[in-house]
């Protein structure tokens, strides 16, 4: 089950003109990654400081920009031949940081232990996928509560003020997604081991990409 991840190709097509403009302007993939983290911070600040429903417009705008940057940095890296291992590292760090920063926006609305639980739970699916890629199997994407779904939950909370229910949905959905991904990673590892270490699908990495590990982007 891919969830909203299935909309990635549609979203990428909507970004075509912007991607071409960024390439013509010489904007580096790393700069786009950094911009995504800044957009996540702006979304978190809006979510934390503005009351519902006034927070929803800036939160949706900044979260959409954050998702756009997560899509664009990889495509720019591929089209410009700037696929590096350092870029891959920066991409992973940037994407995890952006995820965590957005959830920190719950702090003014919920108790710190509750927010900490949401932070840990929401990180689990990505870390399991990264562990699978490190083991040499394909990166597992999508699920009940991926990056896009987390952004959607935050947007709904910004519009409704239902902060605690949103956090609960995020925790439960992330836990289920982590469990499903772990099951898939174990199955892929067992299959690869049974085939003598050869997996034609290995080398696909990135929560939001299905290409070479040197792509440098997520």
Buried (B, 14 or more C-beta within 10 A) or exposed (E): EEBBBEEBEEBBEEBEEEBEEBBEEEBBBBBBBBBBBBBBBBBBBBBBEBEBEEBBBBBBBBBBBBBBBBBBBBBBBBBBEBBBEEBBEBBBEBBBBBBBBBBBBBBEBBEEEBBEBBBBBBBBBBEBBBBBBEBBBBBBBBBBBBBBBBBBBBBBBBBEBBBBEBBBBBBEBBBBBBBBBBEBBBEBBEEBEEEEEEBEEBBBBBBBBBBBBBBBBB
